[in-house]
């Protein structure tokens, strides 16, 4: 299976040059890495919500077998050690409380609502931030969409804030698998799913 090439990873400096709310909002959270998805089809009316909807619904059965096994292993370990249980202090730690009134007014999704395996912090037309708080990390997923006609670039940034001494060890342990196996397979699968979606569906029109 064709993998996402090395250009799928983005220089953090290039990402920070984009005019996004997240740079100020997460100024105190380390940017772990950034990835790029090349999306063809959908027309100029595509928003980040269209991207997230497919991301949440996407069937993982067509990613590589090794990536599926790693997902299964991580799920099993999380169940055994309770890694994915929500921290009792999650509500107090959530960055949802940092939203300004303007942020809340702009957001299409209710801040704190569940979206896939994360909770929404905000969802603007071309930028959305999700949050995960468990016993291993306090992580943020940023989806940002740039469009030029029917050609779209989706930036996926991962921010990680330590929750305890284990966080650094945990990230060092999973990063080689995440960066070399899981994410390339996921990006390729998503790009394929997006292309198939718009080859068989209507093109969104602007307005």
C-alpha distance (Angstrom), angle and dihedral (degrees) to the residues before:
residue distance angle dihedral
X1 . . .
X2 3.79 . .
X3 3.78 112.4 .
X4 3.78 129.1 -148.8
X5 3.81 106.7 -92.5
X6 3.78 125.9 -121.3
X7 3.79 90.5 -92.4
X8 3.82 86.6 72.6
X9 3.80 87.8 82.7
X10 3.78 113.4 75.3
X11 3.78 129.7 -145.9
X12 3.83 105.6 -110.6
X13 3.81 89.7 -135.5
X14 3.81 90.5 58.7
X15 3.78 90.5 48.7
X16 3.80 93.1 49.4
X17 3.80 88.9 54.2
X18 3.81 90.2 65.9
X19 3.82 114.8 99.5
X20 3.80 98.0 -113.3
X21 3.80 133.5 148.3
X22 3.80 90.7 -136.3
X23 3.82 94.3 72.8
X24 3.79 91.1 67.9
X25 3.79 96.6 30.8
X26 3.83 94.4 55.2
X27 3.79 96.9 31.8
X28 3.82 90.1 130.4
X29 3.83 96.5 48.4
X30 3.84 121.6 84.0
X31 3.82 115.5 -115.5
X32 3.80 104.4 -129.0
X33 3.79 100.2 -172.5
X34 3.81 144.6 -39.3
X35 3.80 130.9 -135.0
X36 3.79 133.5 -166.7
X37 3.80 128.3 -139.7
X38 3.82 119.7 -163.7
X39 3.81 108.1 -146.8
X40 3.80 123.1 -173.1
X41 3.77 122.2 -168.0
X42 3.77 137.5 25.8
X43 3.78 101.8 95.0
X44 3.81 129.9 -117.0
X45 3.82 94.3 -55.4
X46 3.80 95.0 71.7
X47 3.81 115.5 122.3
X48 3.78 132.9 -171.2
X49 3.82 88.2 -100.8
X50 3.83 89.2 65.5
X51 3.79 89.1 53.4
X52 3.80 93.7 48.1
X53 3.80 92.8 46.8
X54 3.80 91.2 57.6
X55 3.80 91.5 40.6
X56 3.80 90.6 56.7
X57 3.80 94.1 44.1
X58 3.79 97.7 42.4
X59 3.78 115.7 126.1
X60 3.81 110.0 -128.7
X61 3.82 93.7 -158.6
X62 3.80 93.1 100.5
X63 3.79 98.5 54.8
X64 3.78 117.0 100.2
X65 3.78 119.8 -69.7
X66 3.82 91.1 -120.4
X67 3.81 90.8 54.5
X68 3.81 91.1 49.1
X69 3.80 90.6 50.6
X70 3.80 90.8 51.1
X71 3.80 90.7 50.0
X72 3.80 89.7 50.5
X73 3.81 92.6 47.1
X74 3.80 92.5 49.1
X75 3.82 90.8 48.7
X76 3.80 91.8 49.7
X77 3.81 93.4 48.4
X78 3.78 90.7 46.7
X79 3.79 90.1 53.6
X80 3.81 93.3 48.1
X81 3.81 97.1 46.2
X82 3.79 97.2 32.2
X83 3.80 92.7 -121.2
X84 3.80 94.5 146.7
X85 3.78 97.7 48.2
X86 3.76 109.4 116.4
X87 3.77 112.6 -105.8
X88 3.84 111.8 -112.2
X89 3.81 88.2 -126.9
X90 3.82 93.2 51.7
X91 3.79 94.9 110.1
X92 3.79 92.2 52.3
X93 3.82 92.3 45.2
X94 3.79 96.0 47.1
X95 3.79 117.5 115.5
X96 3.80 89.5 -142.2
X97 3.79 85.8 92.5
X98 3.81 89.9 61.5
X99 3.79 93.9 63.4
X100 3.77 116.3 117.4
X101 3.78 121.3 -133.1
X102 3.79 87.6 -106.2
X103 3.82 90.7 53.9
X104 3.80 91.2 51.3
X105 3.79 92.1 47.5
X106 3.82 91.6 51.1
X107 3.81 95.6 46.8
X108 3.81 117.2 103.3
X109 3.82 91.8 -163.2
X110 3.79 125.4 56.4
X111 3.81 107.8 -101.9
X112 3.80 108.8 -110.6
X113 3.81 94.9 23.6
X114 3.81 119.2 134.8
X115 3.83 117.7 -99.9
X116 3.79 113.8 175.5
X117 3.80 109.5 -56.7
X118 3.81 93.6 -18.5
X119 3.79 139.0 57.3
X120 3.78 121.0 -115.3
X121 3.79 117.8 -113.4
X122 3.80 94.5 177.3
X123 3.80 138.8 -23.6
X124 3.79 118.3 -156.9
X125 3.81 125.0 174.0
X126 3.80 95.3 -87.6
X127 3.81 103.5 10.3
X128 3.80 132.4 55.3
X129 3.79 132.3 175.7
X130 3.79 126.0 -157.6
X131 3.79 130.3 -172.5
X132 3.80 134.9 -149.4
X133 3.79 121.7 -171.1
X134 3.79 119.3 179.8
X135 3.79 138.8 132.0
X136 3.82 94.4 -72.9
X137 3.81 105.6 41.6
X138 3.76 148.2 -0.4
X139 3.80 97.5 -137.3
X140 3.78 136.1 175.1
X141 3.81 128.9 -155.9
X142 3.78 116.4 -156.0
X143 3.81 120.1 -164.0
X144 3.82 115.0 -168.5
X145 3.79 124.3 176.1
X146 3.80 128.6 -155.5
X147 3.80 117.4 -175.2
X148 3.78 136.4 -166.7
X149 3.79 107.9 177.9
X150 3.81 106.9 -62.1
X151 3.81 93.1 -14.7
X152 3.80 115.0 92.4
X153 3.78 135.2 179.6
X154 3.76 117.8 -157.3
X155 3.79 117.4 -162.8
X156 3.79 116.2 -155.5
X157 3.79 113.0 -166.1
X158 3.79 125.6 -174.8
X159 3.79 120.8 -154.5
X160 3.80 121.2 -171.9
X161 3.78 127.4 -162.7
X162 3.83 115.4 -175.0
X163 3.79 117.0 -118.3
X164 3.81 96.3 -174.8
X165 3.81 142.4 -16.5
X166 3.79 90.5 -73.0
X167 3.82 94.6 64.1
X168 3.81 96.3 77.1
X169 3.82 92.7 46.9
X170 3.81 91.6 45.8
X171 3.82 93.8 51.6
X172 3.81 92.1 46.2
X173 3.80 88.7 51.5
X174 3.81 97.5 50.7
X175 3.82 100.7 33.8
X176 3.83 97.5 84.3
X177 3.82 91.0 52.1
X178 3.78 93.9 40.7
X179 3.79 95.3 48.9
X180 3.80 100.3 39.3
X181 3.80 103.7 32.4
X182 3.79 116.7 11.5
X183 3.80 103.7 41.1
X184 3.83 97.3 41.8
X185 3.81 89.0 51.0
X186 3.80 91.7 45.8
X187 3.82 93.2 48.6
X188 3.80 92.7 49.2
X189 3.79 91.5 47.7
X190 3.79 92.6 48.5
X191 3.80 94.2 47.7
X192 3.80 89.0 50.7
X193 3.82 92.9 47.1
X194 3.81 90.6 49.4
X195 3.80 92.6 50.8
X196 3.81 91.5 47.8
X197 3.79 91.0 47.7
X198 3.78 94.3 56.3
X199 3.80 96.1 37.6
X200 3.81 88.2 61.9
X201 3.81 99.4 31.9
X202 3.79 140.6 58.4
X203 3.77 123.1 -74.7
X204 3.79 112.8 -117.7
X205 3.75 114.3 -121.6
X206 3.75 124.8 -145.3
X207 3.78 117.1 -105.3
